[in-house]
Amino acid sequence: MIKDLRADYPIRNLCQVLEVARSGYYYWNRGQASARELANAQLVQQIRTVYRANQGNYGSPRITKALGQSGQKYNHKRVERLMRLEGLKGATAKKKKVKTTDSEHEQPIAPNLLLNRPAPQKIDEV
């Protein structure tokens, strides 16, 4: 927007109206990436390498640990943010359903021996 209007208005006024630092505009205008952007791009490549080496099973905690074991210390939140931006997700385990009774068996069902008895009157009577 500033680029389009700079022929009609001074850049100082445009930056002031849009609440943008002039130095930031000139830096952006040069088209150079910041040191942080370059470091993030390099880290994304390392994250992709670890992610692919483990068939997409590793999430951000494991990738952070793997990078740490190779001598590169990064915050887990930074790794998590970059993975989210790149669309990388670790595989999640399927929940196991607890199965305690098999009612679909061929065995005969035991008869209820207490059905025709009178109710117990004291403890340990049955």
C-alpha positions as CSV (number, residue, x, y, z in Angstrom):
1,M,0.0,0.0,0.0
2,I,2.8,2.4,0.8
3,K,4.6,1.4,-2.4
4,D,1.5,2.4,-4.4
5,L,1.0,5.7,-2.6
6,R,4.6,6.9,-2.2
7,A,4.4,8.8,-5.5
8,D,1.6,11.0,-4.1
9,Y,2.6,11.2,-0.4
10,P,5.8,11.2,1.6
11,I,6.8,7.9,3.0
12,R,7.2,9.4,6.5
13,N,3.5,10.4,6.5
14,L,2.3,7.1,5.1
15,C,4.2,5.1,7.7
16,Q,2.9,7.3,10.5
17,V,-0.7,6.9,9.3
18,L,-0.4,3.2,9.0
19,E,1.5,2.9,12.2
20,V,4.5,1.3,10.6
21,A,8.1,2.1,11.5
22,R,9.9,3.7,8.6
23,S,13.0,1.6,9.2
24,G,10.8,-1.5,9.1
25,Y,9.3,-0.4,5.8
26,Y,12.7,0.2,4.2
27,Y,14.0,-3.1,5.6
28,W,10.9,-4.9,4.1
29,N,11.4,-3.0,0.8
30,R,14.9,-4.3,0.4
31,G,13.4,-7.8,0.5
32,Q,16.0,-9.3,2.8
33,A,15.0,-11.9,5.3
34,S,15.9,-11.3,9.0
35,A,18.3,-13.5,10.9
36,R,15.4,-15.1,12.8
37,E,13.6,-16.0,9.6
38,L,16.7,-17.6,8.2
39,A,17.2,-19.5,11.4
40,N,13.6,-20.7,11.4
41,A,13.9,-21.8,7.8
42,Q,17.0,-23.9,8.7
43,L,15.2,-25.3,11.8
44,V,12.2,-26.3,9.6
45,Q,14.5,-28.3,7.4
46,Q,16.0,-30.1,10.4
47,I,12.4,-30.7,11.7
48,R,11.4,-32.2,8.4
49,T,14.4,-34.4,8.3
50,V,13.7,-35.9,11.8
51,Y,9.9,-36.1,11.0
52,R,10.5,-38.1,7.8
53,A,13.2,-40.3,9.3
54,N,10.5,-41.4,11.8
55,Q,7.7,-41.9,9.2
56,G,5.7,-39.0,10.6
57,N,5.3,-40.6,14.0
58,Y,7.2,-38.0,16.0
59,G,5.4,-35.0,17.4
60,S,7.0,-31.8,18.7
61,P,8.2,-33.2,22.1
62,R,10.1,-36.1,20.5
63,I,11.5,-33.9,17.7
64,T,12.7,-31.4,20.2
65,K,14.4,-34.2,22.1
66,A,15.9,-35.7,18.9
67,L,17.3,-32.2,18.0
68,G,18.7,-31.8,21.5
69,Q,20.4,-35.2,21.3
70,S,22.2,-34.1,18.1
71,G,23.5,-31.0,20.0
72,Q,21.0,-28.4,18.9
73,K,19.0,-26.9,21.7
74,Y,15.6,-25.4,20.7
75,N,12.6,-24.6,22.8
76,H,9.7,-27.1,22.4
77,K,7.3,-24.2,21.9
78,R,9.3,-23.0,18.9
79,V,9.4,-26.4,17.4
80,E,5.7,-26.9,18.0
81,R,4.9,-23.5,16.3
82,L,7.0,-24.2,13.3
83,M,5.5,-27.7,12.9
84,R,2.0,-26.2,13.1
85,L,2.9,-23.7,10.4
86,E,4.3,-26.4,8.2
87,G,1.3,-28.7,8.8
88,L,3.3,-31.5,10.4
89,K,1.5,-33.6,13.0
90,G,2.8,-36.6,14.9
91,A,0.7,-39.8,14.8
92,T,-1.6,-40.3,17.7
93,A,-2.2,-43.7,19.3
94,K,-5.6,-45.2,19.0
95,K,-7.5,-45.5,22.2
96,K,-7.7,-49.1,23.4
97,K,-11.2,-50.2,24.4
98,V,-11.2,-52.2,27.6
99,K,-13.0,-55.5,27.0
100,T,-13.8,-57.3,30.2
101,T,-16.7,-59.6,29.2
102,D,-17.2,-61.7,26.1
103,S,-21.0,-62.2,25.8
104,E,-20.8,-63.6,22.3
105,H,-19.4,-67.0,23.2
106,E,-20.7,-70.6,22.6
107,Q,-20.3,-71.8,26.2
108,P,-23.4,-72.5,28.3
109,I,-24.4,-69.8,30.7
110,A,-24.1,-70.8,34.4
111,P,-27.5,-71.0,36.1
112,N,-28.3,-68.5,38.9
113,L,-28.4,-70.7,42.0
114,L,-29.5,-67.8,44.2
115,L,-32.6,-67.0,42.2
116,N,-35.0,-69.4,44.1
117,R,-33.4,-69.0,47.6
118,P,-34.7,-66.7,50.3
119,A,-32.8,-63.4,50.8
120,P,-29.9,-63.8,53.2
121,Q,-30.5,-62.7,56.8
122,K,-26.9,-62.3,58.0
123,I,-23.4,-61.9,56.7
124,D,-21.8,-64.9,54.9
125,E,-25.0,-66.8,54.9
126,V,-24.9,-67.7,51.2
